Amino acid sequence: MTDLPTLRESLEQHGLMAKKAFGQHFLLDLNVTRKIVRLGGPYDGDTVIEVGPGPGGLTRAVLETEASRLIAIEKDARFIDLLEELKIPYGERFEVIEADALKVDESALLADRNLPPRAHIVSNLPYNVGTPLLIKWLTGPWRPLSMTLMFQLEVALRVVAPVGDDDYGRLSVIAQVLCDCEKIMDLPARAFTPPPKVDSAVVRLTPKAERPDDALVKNLEKLTAAAFGQRRKMLRASLKSLGGEALLVRAGIEPTLRAEQVAPGDFVRMAGLL
Ligand code: SAM
């Protein structure tokens, strides 16, 4: 949209600066945000929910796609007027809500607007709320169609780490059991304004068609908490309170293994036996 000011101009017009308390590091290059959205898509005909739009770089890129609707959730009230300006070119397709994404009920948000019950999530997440939001979208009652999420590199590596890798842990098991996970882009700290202390990466997570039932997911959370809570110990010791050696033998898993040597599918088998 050529008639919109640049993101920098927009920030200047509204007298806005990044605030540390809100974890604000902005992407002001539309070529970068368009690439993230292209790799995270397609969104044709679907609703997209964006968390933390800030100055709106990803927002604009989503609005340039064939997504039928974009609902942006921003906690920092200072950005609402700036974002509302996107309604001039995009009209009813775009809406911004001032809210804390951790407290939003996505099912109600969509139902209240008579929209289909599932939507894609796109977000350059504030670092301090990135993992809790991911856990909410992975294990909560509402299931997104897909999630395209920016994390600090260390968290992105944990999400996609294969069994045996140093980064392999609880988040890897839970994310990979529930979703197909792929790191689709690396971004150096200098890509952001102001630059954060660490590099970032974008991960795309697509929920699997068959989702294990809630009880199994709860057991998986318990098992991985115990196993990776003491990751240097053998499983027969770290899982003692959950059945220890007997559980491992029933699941066909060598009791002397450590958590990082057990694949997501093996954790699922154990969770099914709890
Ligand atoms: N998406 C923008 C971009 O890429 O330039 C901004 C990214 S900035 C890292 C994170 C944004 O999330 C900020 O706009 C911040 O105000 C917002 N935010 C922080 N905590 C939030 C929360 N709990 N719910 C919704 N938005 C939040």
py3Dmol code that shows the C-alpha trace and the ligand (Angstrom):
import py3Dmol

protein = """\
ATOM      1  CA  MET A   1       0.000   0.000   0.000  1.00  0.00           C
ATOM      2  CA  THR A   2       1.895   3.012  -1.253  1.00  0.00           C
ATOM      3  CA  ASP A   3      -0.313   5.596   0.495  1.00  0.00           C
ATOM      4  CA  LEU A   4       0.689   4.480   4.014  1.00  0.00           C
ATOM      5  CA  PRO A   5       3.597   6.277   5.690  1.00  0.00           C
ATOM      6  CA  THR A   6       6.706   4.162   6.322  1.00  0.00           C
ATOM      7  CA  LEU A   7       6.791   2.406   9.699  1.00  0.00           C
ATOM      8  CA  ARG A   8       9.425   4.875  10.929  1.00  0.00           C
ATOM      9  CA  GLU A   9       7.302   7.849   9.802  1.00  0.00           C
ATOM     10  CA  SER A  10       4.302   6.319  11.490  1.00  0.00           C
ATOM     11  CA  LEU A  11       6.196   5.968  14.793  1.00  0.00           C
ATOM     12  CA  GLU A  12       7.427   9.575  14.490  1.00  0.00           C
ATOM     13  CA  GLN A  13       3.959  10.934  13.682  1.00  0.00           C
ATOM     14  CA  HIS A  14       2.626   9.314  16.868  1.00  0.00           C
ATOM     15  CA  GLY A  15       5.683  10.248  18.967  1.00  0.00           C
ATOM     16  CA  LEU A  16       6.315   6.596  19.853  1.00  0.00           C
ATOM     17  CA  MET A  17       9.469   4.939  21.140  1.00  0.00           C
ATOM     18  CA  ALA A  18      10.074   1.313  22.099  1.00  0.00           C
ATOM     19  CA  LYS A  19       9.450   0.532  25.789  1.00  0.00           C
ATOM     20  CA  LYS A  20      11.600  -2.050  27.514  1.00  0.00           C
ATOM     21  CA  ALA A  21       8.831  -3.092  29.905  1.00  0.00           C
ATOM     22  CA  PHE A  22       6.748  -4.373  26.966  1.00  0.00           C
ATOM     23  CA  GLY A  23       9.679  -6.273  25.414  1.00  0.00           C
ATOM     24  CA  GLN A  24       9.555  -4.012  22.377  1.00  0.00           C
ATOM     25  CA  HIS A  25      12.034  -4.622  19.545  1.00  0.00           C
ATOM     26  CA  PHE A  26      10.532  -3.626  16.230  1.00  0.00           C
ATOM     27  CA  LEU A  27      10.890  -4.918  12.691  1.00  0.00           C
ATOM     28  CA  LEU A  28      10.760  -1.776  10.576  1.00  0.00           C
ATOM     29  CA  ASP A  29      11.803  -3.308   7.230  1.00  0.00           C
ATOM     30  CA  LEU A  30       8.733  -4.454   5.308  1.00  0.00           C
ATOM     31  CA  ASN A  31      10.889  -6.716   3.122  1.00  0.00           C
ATOM     32  CA  VAL A  32      11.705  -8.714   6.256  1.00  0.00           C
ATOM     33  CA  THR A  33       8.133  -8.850   7.561  1.00  0.00           C
ATOM     34  CA  ARG A  34       6.814  -9.822   4.098  1.00  0.00           C
ATOM     35  CA  LYS A  35       9.310 -12.671   3.963  1.00  0.00           C
ATOM     36  CA  ILE A  36       8.229 -13.969   7.399  1.00  0.00           C
ATOM     37  CA  VAL A  37       4.590 -13.871   6.344  1.00  0.00           C
ATOM     38  CA  ARG A  38       5.336 -15.544   2.999  1.00  0.00           C
ATOM     39  CA  LEU A  39       7.233 -18.380   4.692  1.00  0.00           C
ATOM     40  CA  GLY A  40       4.573 -18.724   7.396  1.00  0.00           C
ATOM     41  CA  GLY A  41       1.614 -18.777   4.971  1.00  0.00           C
ATOM     42  CA  PRO A  42      -0.445 -19.300   2.945  1.00  0.00           C
ATOM     43  CA  TYR A  43      -3.371 -17.720   4.794  1.00  0.00           C
ATOM     44  CA  ASP A  44      -5.791 -17.648   1.843  1.00  0.00           C
ATOM     45  CA  GLY A  45      -9.362 -17.128   2.998  1.00  0.00           C
ATOM     46  CA  ASP A  46      -8.481 -17.705   6.676  1.00  0.00           C
ATOM     47  CA  THR A  47      -8.475 -15.516   9.776  1.00  0.00           C
ATOM     48  CA  VAL A  48      -5.115 -14.509  11.236  1.00  0.00           C
ATOM     49  CA  ILE A  49      -4.609 -13.416  14.847  1.00  0.00           C
ATOM     50  CA  GLU A  50      -1.487 -11.330  15.406  1.00  0.00           C
ATOM     51  CA  VAL A  51      -0.119 -10.863  18.917  1.00  0.00           C
ATOM     52  CA  GLY A  52       1.864  -7.731  19.696  1.00  0.00           C
ATOM     53  CA  PRO A  53       1.590  -5.783  16.421  1.00  0.00           C
ATOM     54  CA  GLY A  54       3.464  -2.732  17.806  1.00  0.00           C
ATOM     55  CA  PRO A  55       4.131  -0.370  14.876  1.00  0.00           C
ATOM     56  CA  GLY A  56       2.501  -2.847  12.481  1.00  0.00           C
ATOM     57  CA  GLY A  57       5.247  -4.233  10.221  1.00  0.00           C
ATOM     58  CA  LEU A  58       3.976  -7.815  10.348  1.00  0.00           C
ATOM     59  CA  THR A  59       0.419  -6.508  10.423  1.00  0.00           C
ATOM     60  CA  ARG A  60       0.856  -4.743   7.101  1.00  0.00           C
ATOM     61  CA  ALA A  61       2.499  -7.817   5.580  1.00  0.00           C
ATOM     62  CA  VAL A  62      -0.419 -10.052   6.657  1.00  0.00           C
ATOM     63  CA  LEU A  63      -2.916  -7.533   5.268  1.00  0.00           C
ATOM     64  CA  GLU A  64      -1.167  -7.734   1.888  1.00  0.00           C
ATOM     65  CA  THR A  65      -1.949 -11.486   1.724  1.00  0.00           C
ATOM     66  CA  GLU A  66      -5.229 -13.197   0.879  1.00  0.00           C
ATOM     67  CA  ALA A  67      -6.105 -13.644   4.594  1.00  0.00           C
ATOM     68  CA  SER A  68      -9.797 -12.870   4.942  1.00  0.00           C
ATOM     69  CA  ARG A  69      -9.460 -11.161   8.315  1.00  0.00           C
ATOM     70  CA  LEU A  70      -6.747  -9.986  10.721  1.00  0.00           C
ATOM     71  CA  ILE A  71      -7.359  -9.437  14.420  1.00  0.00           C
ATOM     72  CA  ALA A  72      -4.368  -7.856  16.174  1.00  0.00           C
ATOM     73  CA  ILE A  73      -3.995  -8.003  19.970  1.00  0.00           C
ATOM     74  CA  GLU A  74      -1.771  -5.308  21.478  1.00  0.00           C
ATOM     75  CA  LYS A  75      -1.189  -4.702  25.178  1.00  0.00           C
ATOM     76  CA  ASP A  76       0.454  -1.294  24.858  1.00  0.00           C
ATOM     77  CA  ALA A  77      -2.364   1.269  24.559  1.00  0.00           C
ATOM     78  CA  ARG A  78       0.021   3.806  22.964  1.00  0.00           C
ATOM     79  CA  PHE A  79      -0.047   1.857  19.661  1.00  0.00           C
ATOM     80  CA  ILE A  80      -3.804   1.562  19.203  1.00  0.00           C
ATOM     81  CA  ASP A  81      -4.336   4.855  17.306  1.00  0.00           C
ATOM     82  CA  LEU A  82      -1.415   4.152  14.977  1.00  0.00           C
ATOM     83  CA  LEU A  83      -2.769   0.672  14.230  1.00  0.00           C
ATOM     84  CA  GLU A  84      -6.327   1.937  13.739  1.00  0.00           C
ATOM     85  CA  GLU A  85      -5.004   3.905  10.740  1.00  0.00           C
ATOM     86  CA  LEU A  86      -4.668   0.589   8.892  1.00  0.00           C
ATOM     87  CA  LYS A  87      -8.465   0.551   8.744  1.00  0.00           C
ATOM     88  CA  ILE A  88      -8.326   3.355   6.181  1.00  0.00           C
ATOM     89  CA  PRO A  89      -6.927   1.152   3.401  1.00  0.00           C
ATOM     90  CA  TYR A  90      -8.069  -2.226   4.770  1.00  0.00           C
ATOM     91  CA  GLY A  91     -11.480  -1.483   6.296  1.00  0.00           C
ATOM     92  CA  GLU A  92     -13.362  -4.276   8.054  1.00  0.00           C
ATOM     93  CA  ARG A  93     -10.681  -6.859   7.242  1.00  0.00           C
ATOM     94  CA  PHE A  94      -8.603  -5.419  10.066  1.00  0.00           C
ATOM     95  CA  GLU A  95      -9.310  -4.973  13.748  1.00  0.00           C
ATOM     96  CA  VAL A  96      -7.057  -4.145  16.682  1.00  0.00           C
ATOM     97  CA  ILE A  97      -7.914  -5.002  20.275  1.00  0.00           C
ATOM     98  CA  GLU A  98      -6.152  -3.651  23.354  1.00  0.00           C
ATOM     99  CA  ALA A  99      -5.600  -6.723  25.547  1.00  0.00           C
ATOM    100  CA  ASP A 100      -3.069  -9.017  27.175  1.00  0.00           C
ATOM    101  CA  ALA A 101      -2.772 -11.997  24.803  1.00  0.00           C
ATOM    102  CA  LEU A 102      -2.163 -14.336  27.750  1.00  0.00           C
ATOM    103  CA  LYS A 103      -5.707 -13.638  28.940  1.00  0.00           C
ATOM    104  CA  VAL A 104      -7.508 -13.729  25.585  1.00  0.00           C
ATOM    105  CA  ASP A 105      -9.965 -16.565  24.922  1.00  0.00           C
ATOM    106  CA  GLU A 106      -9.395 -17.138  21.199  1.00  0.00           C
ATOM    107  CA  SER A 107     -12.489 -19.355  20.776  1.00  0.00           C
ATOM    108  CA  ALA A 108     -14.741 -16.595  22.159  1.00  0.00           C
ATOM    109  CA  LEU A 109     -12.902 -13.921  20.160  1.00  0.00           C
ATOM    110  CA  LEU A 110     -13.675 -15.764  16.906  1.00  0.00           C
ATOM    111  CA  ALA A 111     -17.198 -16.882  17.858  1.00  0.00           C
ATOM    112  CA  ASP A 112     -18.198 -13.317  18.869  1.00  0.00           C
ATOM    113  CA  ARG A 113     -17.360 -12.218  15.325  1.00  0.00           C
ATOM    114  CA  ASN A 114     -19.087 -15.175  13.624  1.00  0.00           C
ATOM    115  CA  LEU A 115     -15.736 -16.302  12.268  1.00  0.00           C
ATOM    116  CA  PRO A 116     -14.683 -19.942  11.737  1.00  0.00           C
ATOM    117  CA  PRO A 117     -13.400 -21.488  14.997  1.00  0.00           C
ATOM    118  CA  ARG A 118      -9.769 -21.783  13.929  1.00  0.00           C
ATOM    119  CA  ALA A 119      -7.246 -19.158  12.861  1.00  0.00           C
ATOM    120  CA  HIS A 120      -3.534 -18.756  12.184  1.00  0.00           C
ATOM    121  CA  ILE A 121      -1.291 -17.070  14.732  1.00  0.00           C
ATOM    122  CA  VAL A 122       1.461 -14.710  13.620  1.00  0.00           C
ATOM    123  CA  SER A 123       3.654 -12.974  16.164  1.00  0.00           C
ATOM    124  CA  ASN A 124       6.952 -11.331  16.842  1.00  0.00           C
ATOM    125  CA  LEU A 125       6.623 -12.268  20.480  1.00  0.00           C
ATOM    126  CA  PRO A 126       7.789 -10.247  23.443  1.00  0.00           C
ATOM    127  CA  TYR A 127      10.560 -12.458  24.861  1.00  0.00           C
ATOM    128  CA  ASN A 128       9.115 -12.615  28.357  1.00  0.00           C
ATOM    129  CA  VAL A 129       5.739 -13.941  27.232  1.00  0.00           C
ATOM    130  CA  GLY A 130       6.837 -16.028  24.231  1.00  0.00           C
ATOM    131  CA  THR A 131       7.084 -19.397  25.976  1.00  0.00           C
ATOM    132  CA  PRO A 132       3.894 -19.076  28.108  1.00  0.00           C
ATOM    133  CA  LEU A 133       1.938 -18.079  24.995  1.00  0.00           C
ATOM    134  CA  LEU A 134       3.347 -21.000  23.027  1.00  0.00           C
ATOM    135  CA  ILE A 135       2.401 -23.407  25.833  1.00  0.00           C
ATOM    136  CA  LYS A 136      -1.104 -21.910  25.890  1.00  0.00           C
ATOM    137  CA  TRP A 137      -1.544 -22.433  22.132  1.00  0.00           C
ATOM    138  CA  LEU A 138      -0.013 -25.923  22.274  1.00  0.00           C
ATOM    139  CA  THR A 139      -1.842 -27.368  25.260  1.00  0.00           C
ATOM    140  CA  GLY A 140      -4.867 -25.107  25.789  1.00  0.00           C
ATOM    141  CA  PRO A 141      -8.388 -25.855  24.569  1.00  0.00           C
ATOM    142  CA  TRP A 142      -8.120 -23.664  21.445  1.00  0.00           C
ATOM    143  CA  ARG A 143      -6.089 -25.023  18.549  1.00  0.00           C
ATOM    144  CA  PRO A 144      -4.629 -22.657  15.966  1.00  0.00           C
ATOM    145  CA  LEU A 145      -4.430 -23.597  12.266  1.00  0.00           C
ATOM    146  CA  SER A 146      -0.734 -22.698  12.351  1.00  0.00           C
ATOM    147  CA  MET A 147       1.676 -20.572  14.376  1.00  0.00           C
ATOM    148  CA  THR A 148       4.430 -18.455  12.862  1.00  0.00           C
ATOM    149  CA  LEU A 149       6.367 -17.169  15.831  1.00  0.00           C
ATOM    150  CA  MET A 150       9.512 -15.162  16.367  1.00  0.00           C
ATOM    151  CA  PHE A 151      11.562 -16.277  19.373  1.00  0.00           C
ATOM    152  CA  GLN A 152      14.956 -15.554  20.735  1.00  0.00           C
ATOM    153  CA  LEU A 153      17.209 -18.045  18.949  1.00  0.00           C
ATOM    154  CA  GLU A 154      17.750 -20.154  22.048  1.00  0.00           C
ATOM    155  CA  VAL A 155      14.003 -20.808  22.429  1.00  0.00           C
ATOM    156  CA  ALA A 156      13.561 -21.474  18.689  1.00  0.00           C
ATOM    157  CA  LEU A 157      16.352 -24.067  18.855  1.00  0.00           C
ATOM    158  CA  ARG A 158      14.672 -25.744  21.821  1.00  0.00           C
ATOM    159  CA  VAL A 159      11.376 -26.022  19.945  1.00  0.00           C
ATOM    160  CA  VAL A 160      12.903 -27.777  16.920  1.00  0.00           C
ATOM    161  CA  ALA A 161      15.768 -29.714  18.608  1.00  0.00           C
ATOM    162  CA  PRO A 162      15.960 -33.402  17.642  1.00  0.00           C
ATOM    163  CA  VAL A 163      16.406 -36.137  20.252  1.00  0.00           C
ATOM    164  CA  GLY A 164      20.005 -36.278  21.467  1.00  0.00           C
ATOM    165  CA  ASP A 165      20.660 -32.590  20.800  1.00  0.00           C
ATOM    166  CA  ASP A 166      21.904 -30.324  23.616  1.00  0.00           C
ATOM    167  CA  ASP A 167      18.809 -28.118  23.167  1.00  0.00           C
ATOM    168  CA  TYR A 168      16.388 -31.069  23.290  1.00  0.00           C
ATOM    169  CA  GLY A 169      14.085 -30.727  26.299  1.00  0.00           C
ATOM    170  CA  ARG A 170      10.504 -30.429  27.546  1.00  0.00           C
ATOM    171  CA  LEU A 171       9.522 -27.800  25.013  1.00  0.00           C
ATOM    172  CA  SER A 172      10.903 -29.916  22.129  1.00  0.00           C
ATOM    173  CA  VAL A 173       8.929 -33.006  23.200  1.00  0.00           C
ATOM    174  CA  ILE A 174       5.630 -31.203  23.793  1.00  0.00           C
ATOM    175  CA  ALA A 175       5.884 -29.024  20.670  1.00  0.00           C
ATOM    176  CA  GLN A 176       6.929 -31.927  18.420  1.00  0.00           C
ATOM    177  CA  VAL A 177       4.280 -34.334  19.725  1.00  0.00           C
ATOM    178  CA  LEU A 178       1.550 -31.792  19.018  1.00  0.00           C
ATOM    179  CA  CYS A 179       2.898 -30.008  15.939  1.00  0.00           C
ATOM    180  CA  ASP A 180       5.166 -30.269  12.939  1.00  0.00           C
ATOM    181  CA  CYS A 181       7.868 -27.737  13.824  1.00  0.00           C
ATOM    182  CA  GLU A 182      10.261 -26.021  11.468  1.00  0.00           C
ATOM    183  CA  LYS A 183      12.700 -23.123  11.899  1.00  0.00           C
ATOM    184  CA  ILE A 184      12.005 -21.055   8.784  1.00  0.00           C
ATOM    185  CA  MET A 185      14.204 -17.984   9.245  1.00  0.00           C
ATOM    186  CA  ASP A 186      17.113 -16.616  11.288  1.00  0.00           C
ATOM    187  CA  LEU A 187      17.264 -12.943  12.199  1.00  0.00           C
ATOM    188  CA  PRO A 188      20.320 -11.214  13.636  1.00  0.00           C
ATOM    189  CA  ALA A 189      19.773  -8.821  16.554  1.00  0.00           C
ATOM    190  CA  ARG A 190      20.559  -5.870  14.228  1.00  0.00           C
ATOM    191  CA  ALA A 191      17.362  -6.561  12.231  1.00  0.00           C
ATOM    192  CA  PHE A 192      15.385  -5.032  15.133  1.00  0.00           C
ATOM    193  CA  THR A 193      14.963  -1.468  16.390  1.00  0.00           C
ATOM    194  CA  PRO A 194      16.260  -1.223  19.070  1.00  0.00           C
ATOM    195  CA  PRO A 195      18.394  -4.379  18.737  1.00  0.00           C
ATOM    196  CA  PRO A 196      17.901  -6.930  21.525  1.00  0.00           C
ATOM    197  CA  LYS A 197      20.912  -8.591  23.184  1.00  0.00           C
ATOM    198  CA  VAL A 198      20.422 -11.901  21.359  1.00  0.00           C
ATOM    199  CA  ASP A 199      19.667 -13.175  17.848  1.00  0.00           C
ATOM    200  CA  SER A 200      16.197 -14.408  16.911  1.00  0.00           C
ATOM    201  CA  ALA A 201      14.575 -17.002  14.683  1.00  0.00           C
ATOM    202  CA  VAL A 202      11.118 -17.677  13.316  1.00  0.00           C
ATOM    203  CA  VAL A 203       9.495 -21.048  13.889  1.00  0.00           C
ATOM    204  CA  ARG A 204       6.438 -22.369  12.074  1.00  0.00           C
ATOM    205  CA  LEU A 205       4.353 -24.862  14.029  1.00  0.00           C
ATOM    206  CA  THR A 206       1.494 -26.738  12.375  1.00  0.00           C
ATOM    207  CA  PRO A 207      -0.745 -28.723  14.740  1.00  0.00           C
ATOM    208  CA  LYS A 208      -0.957 -32.377  13.746  1.00  0.00           C
ATOM    209  CA  ALA A 209      -4.294 -33.600  12.393  1.00  0.00           C
ATOM    210  CA  GLU A 210      -4.573 -36.220  15.166  1.00  0.00           C
ATOM    211  CA  ARG A 211      -4.225 -34.599  18.570  1.00  0.00           C
ATOM    212  CA  PRO A 212      -3.593 -36.810  21.622  1.00  0.00           C
ATOM    213  CA  ASP A 213      -6.377 -36.433  24.192  1.00  0.00           C
ATOM    214  CA  ASP A 214      -6.037 -33.926  27.035  1.00  0.00           C
ATOM    215  CA  ALA A 215      -5.261 -36.571  29.679  1.00  0.00           C
ATOM    216  CA  LEU A 216      -2.337 -37.839  27.626  1.00  0.00           C
ATOM    217  CA  VAL A 217      -1.020 -34.289  27.144  1.00  0.00           C
ATOM    218  CA  LYS A 218      -1.241 -33.732  30.932  1.00  0.00           C
ATOM    219  CA  ASN A 219       0.707 -36.971  31.539  1.00  0.00           C
ATOM    220  CA  LEU A 220       3.260 -35.918  28.963  1.00  0.00           C
ATOM    221  CA  GLU A 221       3.738 -32.612  30.787  1.00  0.00           C
ATOM    222  CA  LYS A 222       4.231 -34.481  34.088  1.00  0.00           C
ATOM    223  CA  LEU A 223       6.672 -36.986  32.597  1.00  0.00           C
ATOM    224  CA  THR A 224       8.794 -34.445  30.765  1.00  0.00           C
ATOM    225  CA  ALA A 225       8.891 -32.170  33.837  1.00  0.00           C
ATOM    226  CA  ALA A 226      10.251 -35.053  35.931  1.00  0.00           C
ATOM    227  CA  ALA A 227      12.596 -36.442  33.264  1.00  0.00           C
ATOM    228  CA  PHE A 228      14.143 -33.144  32.140  1.00  0.00           C
ATOM    229  CA  GLY A 229      14.023 -31.637  35.646  1.00  0.00           C
ATOM    230  CA  GLN A 230      16.901 -33.986  36.420  1.00  0.00           C
ATOM    231  CA  ARG A 231      18.231 -34.469  32.905  1.00  0.00           C
ATOM    232  CA  ARG A 232      21.634 -35.832  33.986  1.00  0.00           C
ATOM    233  CA  LYS A 233      20.009 -38.695  35.900  1.00  0.00           C
ATOM    234  CA  MET A 234      18.960 -42.027  34.421  1.00  0.00           C
ATOM    235  CA  LEU A 235      15.227 -42.243  33.784  1.00  0.00           C
ATOM    236  CA  ARG A 236      14.721 -45.022  36.319  1.00  0.00           C
ATOM    237  CA  ALA A 237      15.805 -42.468  38.967  1.00  0.00           C
ATOM    238  CA  SER A 238      14.241 -39.265  37.598  1.00  0.00           C
ATOM    239  CA  LEU A 239      10.882 -41.002  36.959  1.00  0.00           C
ATOM    240  CA  LYS A 240      10.824 -42.880  40.265  1.00  0.00           C
ATOM    241  CA  SER A 241       7.688 -41.144  41.556  1.00  0.00           C
ATOM    242  CA  LEU A 242       5.824 -41.877  38.298  1.00  0.00           C
ATOM    243  CA  GLY A 243       6.507 -45.602  38.125  1.00  0.00           C
ATOM    244  CA  GLY A 244      10.280 -45.671  37.561  1.00  0.00           C
ATOM    245  CA  GLU A 245      11.829 -48.837  36.170  1.00  0.00           C
ATOM    246  CA  ALA A 246       8.520 -50.767  35.942  1.00  0.00           C
ATOM    247  CA  LEU A 247       6.929 -48.049  33.785  1.00  0.00           C
ATOM    248  CA  LEU A 248      10.001 -47.873  31.544  1.00  0.00           C
ATOM    249  CA  VAL A 249      10.111 -51.624  31.044  1.00  0.00           C
ATOM    250  CA  ARG A 250       6.376 -51.708  30.191  1.00  0.00           C
ATOM    251  CA  ALA A 251       6.952 -48.939  27.633  1.00  0.00           C
ATOM    252  CA  GLY A 252       9.933 -50.826  26.189  1.00  0.00           C
ATOM    253  CA  ILE A 253      12.395 -48.070  27.118  1.00  0.00           C
ATOM    254  CA  GLU A 254      15.859 -48.839  28.480  1.00  0.00           C
ATOM    255  CA  PRO A 255      15.729 -47.645  32.165  1.00  0.00           C
ATOM    256  CA  THR A 256      19.352 -46.461  32.100  1.00  0.00           C
ATOM    257  CA  LEU A 257      18.713 -43.879  29.369  1.00  0.00           C
ATOM    258  CA  ARG A 258      18.664 -40.159  30.166  1.00  0.00           C
ATOM    259  CA  ALA A 259      15.771 -37.883  29.156  1.00  0.00           C
ATOM    260  CA  GLU A 260      17.624 -36.347  26.204  1.00  0.00           C
ATOM    261  CA  GLN A 261      18.008 -39.823  24.630  1.00  0.00           C
ATOM    262  CA  VAL A 262      14.268 -40.519  24.484  1.00  0.00           C
ATOM    263  CA  ALA A 263      12.334 -39.550  21.345  1.00  0.00           C
ATOM    264  CA  PRO A 264       8.966 -37.712  21.514  1.00  0.00           C
ATOM    265  CA  GLY A 265       7.094 -40.859  20.409  1.00  0.00           C
ATOM    266  CA  ASP A 266       8.609 -42.857  23.289  1.00  0.00           C
ATOM    267  CA  PHE A 267       7.469 -40.203  25.792  1.00  0.00           C
ATOM    268  CA  VAL A 268       3.970 -40.493  24.301  1.00  0.00           C
ATOM    269  CA  ARG A 269       4.022 -44.286  24.819  1.00  0.00           C
ATOM    270  CA  MET A 270       4.997 -43.828  28.458  1.00  0.00           C
ATOM    271  CA  ALA A 271       2.351 -41.106  28.940  1.00  0.00           C
ATOM    272  CA  GLY A 272      -0.275 -43.543  27.641  1.00  0.00           C
ATOM    273  CA  LEU A 273       0.682 -46.019  30.374  1.00  0.00           C
ATOM    274  CA  LEU A 274       0.535 -43.604  33.318  1.00  0.00           C
TER     275      LEU A 274
END
"""
ligand_1 = """\
27
SAM
N 5.220 -7.070 15.925
C 5.996 -5.836 16.102
C 7.210 -5.867 15.218
O 7.569 -6.953 14.745
O 7.819 -4.808 15.006
C 6.366 -5.607 17.567
C 7.183 -6.695 18.205
S 7.685 -6.372 19.867
C 8.981 -7.566 20.045
C 6.451 -7.130 20.888
C 5.069 -6.450 20.902
O 4.199 -7.196 21.756
C 5.053 -5.057 21.437
O 4.261 -4.244 20.615
C 4.423 -5.186 22.843
O 3.752 -4.028 23.280
C 3.459 -6.312 22.614
N 3.123 -7.082 23.832
C 3.907 -7.334 24.911
N 3.285 -8.137 25.793
C 2.057 -8.402 25.247
C 0.940 -9.179 25.674
N 0.967 -9.854 26.830
N -0.163 -9.219 24.891
C -0.200 -8.523 23.713
N 0.834 -7.788 23.251
C 1.942 -7.729 24.003
"""
view = py3Dmol.view(width=600, height=400)
view.addModel(protein, "pdb")
view.setStyle({"model": 0}, {"cartoon": {"style": "trace"}})
view.addModel(ligand_1, "xyz")
view.setStyle({"model": 1}, {"stick": {}})
view.zoomTo()
view.show()
